[in-house]
């Protein structure tokens, strides 16, 4: 080892760094003359991703904490907030859950409110919680009732409250299909003015591209929709007398983080860049140009199959959110959506973030992904393409007009369909779902359902009806005060919401539906399980392996992987020396489907007698050929081969088809 730094420097000068052209030439040579473009693929965003990237000029002069904030909104590394969702209906239980989680590493609270909660419930829920140090993240489709309840519960302490009311009228319009947009923006103007004086650290508006990601949208669509939504927010609130700095500085963006690691890092960095440029175009100042981002692990990337794999997916997604510079991150426990989460699943989810912070030391780095050619390239591409998509939405009349026309829904549906097709053909992989299934897995245990679904109310609770009647006749100037008075009188969140929105005109759009790419594979396995319960064993496939091991093994292994996805039991065999012996073994096995595994060269000789031998005894047997020899297809079909499996075949469709064929043969 050289100990002299000068000697090390001299040693490096003896080697000339290869040029980009030399790297390309070496790569092409390794491809045996094929063009480099063979290694380039298009992302769902339409971005060509090459294995050969070099430094991009766009990132060279960007400084942490300075416009356009691609490298973060602060010049010093700050620990992101570790958020965890509260689950349950009873405030006492929620408080115990919160106290435990805060004592074990949680630093922010994500709480979807119960509609029947009152200010007293909130007081119980947050008893002995230092909300000056623990930000609240509260998603709800109407922000004023929540703020009124908080004000009634905490009084003067509200001034120390941190966090965000994750209130995005547009995203709730897309979820529900109808919303009273004008009334919601009237409320947002009221609560934003009031909060600026009484809760200065609490954000009162959100943009939530997370919903669109969960419906299948790619990163460019998410960024463009985020901008279009924010512009609609700003214009609506400007009409109601607010300035852009009063609006932009009180917005939190909520992103779902998917499994495309580098794309997700770049997405958050690009979002900050275009946000700052958009606010600057409105004339907004430095504070409003800095976007606060809450990242949460994606629901769409999770599966009920092999659910503990969700732990690994969530880890990479949280890692991407951290590298992308999220201000707070929420990891959904691996069993979310399958059962009420428990202390173990919550602890593991929380500890993933603690490991990223404490063991990987990510909080000690400024823009740890900065300088990566891939990340810088993707960031620049997403920023440019996201801005262009935003301009398309604006040209169509803005976000609401585009949603009413159904254009955005169609574009997102097309992206979701492309993702689903890639999973069906296994061009994209979900471990445990469409590849490497765990057929021996036990379903997650389900606790007894709770009968205590509505929060309890004191027997001596006051009657808020007179206060609600006053609120129903409020003006813009008195609405917030009267809402707080109604909350103090015992009104629930739902009662406040119904009162302030009564009679409001609705805007209608076609709602977006959650995208669950693993769902078709879950249904396959459920059908196989139902079959096994009915007939005493899973649906079976016999492998007619022909010849020595080297002749059939590759395709036999491929067949096993291909059909275990559908819950089929594979009846394996040694290599058979003749079609006659193979046919006898297939019939004796009693399986309703047979896959012939050998080589293209041997198929013309072995397939006809093998198929004939099976069908002579089992005329309804399904015969499948492993491989796709193009010049033999018609001949094999004429012989009696029903289907072919090969790399790129529709694994989902073929498993569905075979389940139907085998299931029908038993009826």
ZAMARGU-4260 file (C-alpha; in steps of 0.2 Angstrom, whole numbers, plus 5000, padded with zeros to 4 digits):
<rodrens>
0) 5000/5000/5000 | 5007/5017/4995 | 5008/5028/5011 | 5013/5044/5002 | 4998/5053/4995
5) 5009/5062/4982 | 5015/5045/4976 | 4997/5039/4974 | 4993/5055/4964 | 5008/5051/4953
10) 5003/5033/4950 | 4986/5038/4944 | 4993/5050/4931 | 5001/5036/4923 | 4984/5029/4917
15) 4974/5038/4904 | 4955/5037/4908 | 4946/5029/4893 | 4935/5040/4883 | 4916/5038/4881
20) 4919/5032/4863 | 4932/5019/4869 | 4919/5013/4882 | 4906/5011/4868 | 4918/5002/4857
25) 4922/4990/4871 | 4903/4987/4875 | 4899/4984/4856 | 4913/4972/4855 | 4906/4962/4870
30) 4889/4961/4861 | 4898/4953/4846 | 4894/4966/4834 | 4876/4970/4839 | 4872/4989/4841
35) 4873/4997/4858 | 4854/5001/4856 | 4851/4983/4860 | 4855/4987/4878 | 4844/5002/4878
40) 4825/5001/4884 | 4811/5012/4886 | 4804/5016/4903 | 4785/5018/4905 | 4789/5036/4905
45) 4795/5035/4887 | 4813/5038/4893 | 4827/5029/4884 | 4838/5021/4897 | 4855/5017/4891
50) 4869/5007/4900 | 4881/5020/4895 | 4878/5037/4903 | 4890/5051/4907 | 4890/5067/4917
55) 4875/5079/4913 | 4878/5098/4913 | 4861/5101/4921 | 4867/5095/4938 | 4884/5102/4938
60) 4881/5119/4946 | 4867/5115/4957 | 4870/5118/4976 | 4861/5111/4991 | 4848/5123/4998
65) 4848/5134/4983 | 4836/5136/4968 | 4829/5125/4960 | 4831/5114/4975 | 4835/5098/4966
70) 4848/5094/4978 | 4837/5098/4993 | 4828/5112/5001 | 4842/5115/5015 | 4860/5116/5015
75) 4862/5105/5030 | 4856/5087/5031 | 4841/5085/5042 | 4834/5069/5048 | 4818/5065/5039
80) 4803/5062/5050 | 4798/5044/5053 | 4779/5044/5051 | 4768/5029/5056 | 4749/5027/5053
85) 4738/5026/5068 | 4725/5013/5066 | 4709/5010/5076 | 4693/5019/5082 | 4695/5021/5101
90) 4705/5036/5106 | 4712/5028/5122 | 4719/5013/5112 | 4726/5025/5099 | 4734/5035/5112
95) 4742/5020/5119 | 4748/5015/5102 | 4755/5032/5099 | 4764/5033/5115 | 4772/5016/5112
100) 4777/5020/5094 | 4784/5037/5099 | 4795/5029/5113 | 4802/5017/5100 | 4808/5029/5086
105) 4792/5036/5078 | 4794/5055/5076 | 4778/5060/5066 | 4760/5055/5066 | 4750/5050/5051
110) 4732/5049/5056 | 4717/5047/5045 | 4703/5054/5056 | 4687/5045/5061 | 4672/5055/5055
115) 4663/5053/5073 | 4678/5060/5082 | 4675/5076/5093 | 4687/5088/5101 | 4686/5078/5117
120) 4692/5062/5107 | 4706/5072/5100 | 4711/5077/5118 | 4712/5059/5123 | 4720/5053/5107
125) 4735/5066/5109 | 4736/5066/5128 | 4754/5068/5134 | 4760/5069/5116 | 4772/5084/5113
130) 4764/5090/5097 | 4777/5105/5096 | 4790/5091/5093 | 4779/5078/5084 | 4771/5084/5067
135) 4754/5078/5063 | 4750/5073/5045 | 4731/5072/5043 | 4723/5067/5027 | 4705/5072/5025
140) 4694/5078/5011 | 4688/5094/5020 | 4701/5103/5030 | 4691/5116/5040 | 4682/5103/5051
145) 4698/5095/5056 | 4706/5112/5060 | 4691/5117/5070 | 4692/5101/5080 | 4711/5104/5083
150) 4708/5122/5088 | 4694/5116/5100 | 4705/5103/5108 | 4721/5112/5110 | 4717/5131/5111
155) 4732/5142/5112 | 4743/5127/5110 | 4738/5126/5092 | 4752/5139/5088 | 4765/5126/5092
160) 4757/5113/5081 | 4768/5107/5067 | 4763/5096/5052 | 4750/5096/5038 | 4732/5095/5034
165) 4733/5084/5019 | 4718/5092/5010 | 4718/5091/4991 | 4701/5094/4984 | 4706/5087/4967
170) 4712/5071/4973 | 4696/5068/4983 | 4686/5072/4967 | 4696/5058/4958 | 4693/5046/4972
175) 4675/5049/4975 | 4669/5055/4958 | 4661/5070/4964 | 4665/5085/4976 | 4659/5102/4980
180) 4675/5111/4973 | 4669/5129/4975 | 4664/5126/4993 | 4680/5117/4997 | 4691/5131/4990
185) 4680/5143/5000 | 4684/5134/5016 | 4702/5132/5011 | 4704/5151/5009 | 4696/5153/5026
190) 4706/5140/5036 | 4722/5146/5027 | 4720/5164/5033 | 4715/5158/5050 | 4730/5146/5051
195) 4742/5159/5046 | 4738/5169/5061 | 4734/5155/5074 | 4744/5139/5068 | 4758/5146/5058
200) 4768/5130/5057 | 4753/5119/5050 | 4751/5117/5032 | 4733/5118/5026 | 4734/5111/5008
205) 4741/5097/4999 | 4745/5090/4982 | 4744/5071/4981 | 4751/5063/4966 | 4751/5047/4977
210) 4734/5043/4972 | 4738/5043/4953 | 4753/5032/4956 | 4742/5020/4965 | 4731/5020/4950
215) 4745/5015/4939 | 4752/5032/4933 | 4771/5033/4929 | 4782/5047/4936 | 4780/5059/4922
220) 4761/5059/4924 | 4763/5061/4942 | 4774/5076/4941 | 4763/5084/4928 | 4747/5081/4937
225) 4755/5088/4953 | 4759/5104/4944 | 4742/5105/4936 | 4734/5102/4953 | 4745/5115/4962
230) 4741/5128/4948 | 4723/5125/4950 | 4724/5127/4969 | 4734/5143/4967 | 4722/5151/4955
235) 4707/5146/4965 | 4714/5154/4981 | 4720/5169/4972 | 4702/5172/4967 | 4698/5172/4985
240) 4711/5185/4989 | 4726/5175/4995 | 4744/5178/4988 | 4755/5165/4980 | 4767/5165/4995
245) 4752/5162/5007 | 4747/5147/4997 | 4763/5139/4991 | 4772/5139/5007 | 4758/5130/5016
250) 4758/5115/5003 | 4764/5097/5007 | 4766/5085/4992 | 4762/5067/4995 | 4771/5054/4984
255) 4769/5035/4984 | 4786/5027/4981 | 4786/5012/4969 | 4798/4999/4966 | 4808/5007/4951
260) 4822/5012/4963 | 4832/5025/4953 | 4816/5032/4945 | 4808/5035/4962 | 4824/5044/4968
265) 4824/5055/4952 | 4805/5058/4954 | 4806/5067/4971 | 4821/5077/4965 | 4813/5082/4949
270) 4797/5087/4958 | 4806/5099/4969 | 4814/5107/4953 | 4798/5110/4943 | 4789/5115/4959
275) 4801/5129/4962 | 4801/5135/4944 | 4782/5135/4944 | 4781/5145/4960 | 4794/5157/4953
280) 4784/5159/4938 | 4769/5165/4949 | 4781/5177/4957 | 4782/5167/4973 | 4797/5169/4985
285) 4810/5158/4992 | 4800/5150/5006 | 4785/5145/4994 | 4797/5138/4981 | 4803/5125/4994
290) 4792/5110/4992 | 4789/5099/5007 | 4787/5081/5003 | 4779/5066/5012 | 4784/5049/5005
295) 4775/5033/5008 | 4778/5016/5002 | 4767/5010/4988 | 4751/5000/4990 | 4752/4995/4972
300) 4768/4986/4973 | 4762/4974/4987 | 4754/4957/4987 | 4744/4946/4998 | 4755/4932/4991
305) 4771/4928/5001 | 4767/4944/5011 | 4784/4945/5020 | 4792/4949/5004 | 4782/4966/5006
310) 4795/4969/5019 | 4809/4969/5006 | 4799/4980/4994 | 4795/4993/5007 | 4814/4994/5012
315) 4820/4998/4995 | 4805/5010/4993 | 4809/5019/5009 | 4828/5019/5004 | 4823/5028/4987
320) 4812/5041/4997 | 4827/5045/5008 | 4839/5047/4994 | 4826/5057/4985 | 4825/5069/5000
325) 4808/5066/5007 | 4805/5077/5023 | 4794/5063/5031 | 4792/5044/5026 | 4779/5032/5030
330) 4782/5013/5028 | 4766/5003/5028 | 4768/4987/5038 | 4769/4971/5027 | 4752/4965/5032
335) 4743/4982/5028 | 4727/4978/5019 | 4726/4960/5024 | 4723/4962/5043 | 4724/4975/5056
340) 4742/4978/5059 | 4750/4972/5075 | 4765/4977/5086 | 4777/4966/5076 | 4773/4972/5059
345) 4773/4990/5065 | 4789/4988/5074 | 4798/4981/5059 | 4791/4995/5047 | 4797/5008/5060
350) 4814/4999/5062 | 4818/5000/5043 | 4818/5018/5044 | 4829/5018/5060 | 4841/5007/5051
355) 4842/5019/5036 | 4845/5033/5048 | 4856/5026/5062 | 4865/5012/5053 | 4867/5018/5036
360) 4870/5036/5042 | 4859/5043/5027 | 4856/5059/5038 | 4874/5063/5038 | 4874/5065/5019
365) 4869/5080/5008 | 4860/5073/4992 | 4868/5056/4993 | 4861/5051/4976 | 4868/5067/4968
370) 4882/5064/4955 | 4875/5047/4950 | 4874/5048/4931 | 4858/5038/4931 | 4849/5048/4944
375) 4855/5065/4937 | 4849/5059/4919 | 4833/5053/4925 | 4830/5069/4936 | 4833/5080/4921
380) 4822/5069/4910 | 4808/5069/4922 | 4808/5087/4925 | 4807/5091/4907 | 4794/5078/4902
385) 4784/5082/4918 | 4784/5100/4914 | 4778/5096/4896 | 4764/5085/4902 | 4759/5099/4914
390) 4758/5110/4899 | 4747/5098/4890 | 4735/5097/4904 | 4734/5116/4904 | 4731/5117/4886
395) 4716/5105/4889 | 4709/5118/4900 | 4717/5113/4917 | 4716/5098/4928 | 4698/5098/4932
400) 4693/5100/4913 | 4705/5086/4909 | 4697/5075/4922 | 4680/5079/4917 | 4684/5074/4899
405) 4692/5058/4905 | 4708/5061/4896 | 4719/5059/4911 | 4710/5043/4917 | 4712/5036/4900
410) 4731/5039/4900 | 4733/5032/4917 | 4723/5017/4913 | 4734/5014/4897 | 4750/5015/4909
415) 4742/5003/4921 | 4737/4991/4907 | 4756/4991/4901 | 4762/4987/4918 | 4749/4973/4920
420) 4754/4966/4903 | 4772/4966/4908 | 4768/4956/4924 | 4757/4944/4914 | 4772/4940/4902
425) 4785/4941/4916 | 4794/4955/4908 | 4792/4963/4925 | 4793/4953/4941 | 4784/4952/4957
430) 4793/4939/4968 | 4781/4927/4975 | 4767/4932/4964 | 4772/4929/4946 | 4789/4922/4949
435) 4796/4911/4963 | 4780/4907/4971 | 4779/4900/4989 | 4766/4887/4987 | 4768/4881/5005
440) 4765/4898/5013 | 4752/4899/5027 | 4740/4913/5026 | 4742/4927/5039 | 4732/4924/5055
445) 4716/4935/5056 | 4711/4942/5073 | 4693/4942/5079 | 4684/4957/5071 | 4682/4972/5083
450) 4664/4976/5088 | 4670/4993/5094 | 4671/5002/5077 | 4664/5019/5083 | 4672/5030/5096
455) 4663/5030/5112 | 4655/5046/5118 | 4652/5052/5135 | 4634/5050/5142 | 4634/5068/5147
460) 4640/5075/5130 | 4633/5092/5126 | 4621/5094/5112 | 4629/5104/5097 | 4614/5107/5087
465) 4612/5126/5091 | 4630/5129/5087 | 4629/5119/5071 | 4613/5129/5066 | 4624/5145/5069
470) 4638/5138/5058 | 4625/5134/5044 | 4622/5153/5043 | 4640/5158/5044 | 4649/5171/5033
475) 4666/5169/5027 | 4672/5181/5041 | 4663/5171/5055 | 4664/5153/5048 | 4680/5148/5057
480) 4675/5155/5074 | 4658/5147/5073 | 4666/5130/5067 | 4677/5130/5082 | 4662/5135/5094
485) 4653/5120/5087 | 4667/5108/5090 | 4669/5115/5108 | 4650/5111/5109 | 4653/5093/5105
490) 4650/5092/5086 | 4659/5078/5077 | 4670/5080/5062 | 4656/5073/5051 | 4643/5085/5058
495) 4655/5100/5055 | 4658/5093/5037 | 4640/5091/5033 | 4635/5108/5039 | 4648/5118/5030
500) 4645/5109/5014 | 4626/5107/5014 | 4619/5111/4997 | 4635/5114/4989 | 4636/5111/4970
505) 4645/5095/4965 | 4658/5093/4951 | 4657/5076/4943 | 4671/5066/4935 | 4675/5047/4932
510) 4684/5041/4947 | 4701/5032/4947 | 4702/5015/4954 | 4717/5008/4963 | 4729/4997/4953
515) 4732/4981/4961 | 4744/4972/4949 | 4746/4956/4960 | 4727/4954/4961 | 4725/4942/4946
520) 4739/4931/4952 | 4731/4931/4969 | 4715/4925/4961 | 4724/4911/4952 | 4731/4904/4969
525) 4714/4906/4977 | 4706/4896/4963 | 4720/4883/4965 | 4716/4882/4984 | 4698/4880/4981
530) 4701/4866/4969 | 4712/4857/4982 | 4698/4859/4995 | 4686/4851/4983 | 4696/4837/4975
535) 4708/4834/4989 | 4724/4840/4980 | 4729/4854/4969 | 4727/4854/4950 | 4742/4843/4943
540) 4753/4844/4928 | 4764/4830/4923 | 4781/4834/4915 | 4785/4822/4901 | 4804/4825/4901
545) 4812/4817/4886 | 4830/4811/4885 | 4845/4814/4897 | 4845/4828/4910 | 4854/4840/4899
550) 4841/4839/4885 | 4826/4843/4896 | 4831/4851/4912 | 4831/4869/4906 | 4813/4868/4900
555) 4807/4857/4914 | 4813/4870/4926 | 4805/4884/4916 | 4789/4874/4916 | 4789/4872/4935
560) 4791/4891/4937 | 4778/4895/4924 | 4764/4885/4931 | 4768/4885/4950 | 4762/4903/4948
565) 4745/4896/4945 | 4745/4885/4961 | 4748/4869/4950 | 4757/4854/4958 | 4771/4848/4946
570) 4773/4830/4945 | 4791/4828/4939 | 4799/4814/4931 | 4816/4807/4925 | 4820/4808/4907
575) 4811/4795/4897 | 4820/4785/4883 | 4805/4784/4872 | 4788/4792/4869 | 4779/4776/4872
580) 4786/4775/4890 | 4783/4793/4893 | 4765/4792/4887 | 4762/4777/4899 | 4769/4787/4914
585) 4759/4802/4910 | 4743/4792/4910 | 4747/4782/4925 | 4750/4799/4935 | 4732/4804/4932
590) 4736/4822/4929 | 4724/4831/4917 | 4738/4841/4909 | 4755/4836/4902 | 4770/4847/4897
595) 4782/4839/4885 | 4800/4845/4889 | 4814/4843/4877 | 4823/4852/4863 | 4817/4860/4846
600) 4828/4847/4837 | 4820/4832/4845 | 4802/4838/4845 | 4797/4832/4827 | 4802/4815/4831
605) 4795/4813/4849 | 4779/4824/4849 | 4767/4814/4837 | 4769/4797/4845 | 4769/4805/4863
610) 4753/4814/4860 | 4745/4800/4852 | 4749/4788/4866 | 4742/4800/4879 | 4726/4804/4870
615) 4723/4786/4866 | 4720/4783/4885 | 4715/4801/4890 | 4707/4810/4876 | 4703/4825/4886
620) 4721/4828/4892 | 4728/4845/4889 | 4745/4844/4880 | 4757/4858/4881 | 4774/4860/4873
625) 4788/4869/4882 | 4796/4880/4869 | 4790/4889/4853 | 4799/4882/4837 | 4791/4893/4825
630) 4793/4882/4810 | 4785/4868/4819 | 4770/4876/4827 | 4756/4871/4814 | 4762/4854/4813
635) 4762/4852/4832 | 4744/4859/4833 | 4738/4847/4820 | 4746/4833/4831 | 4736/4838/4846
640) 4747/4851/4855 | 4735/4863/4864 | 4747/4877/4869 | 4765/4882/4870 | 4775/4890/4884
645) 4790/4900/4881 | 4800/4916/4887 | 4788/4930/4884 | 4772/4920/4884 | 4757/4927/4893
650) 4760/4917/4910 | 4744/4924/4917 | 4732/4920/4903 | 4739/4903/4901 | 4737/4899/4919
655) 4720/4905/4919 | 4716/4895/4903 | 4723/4879/4910 | 4714/4881/4927 | 4698/4883/4917
660) 4702/4867/4906 | 4706/4856/4921 | 4692/4863/4932 | 4680/4859/4919 | 4686/4842/4916
665) 4681/4837/4933 | 4663/4844/4933
</rodrens>
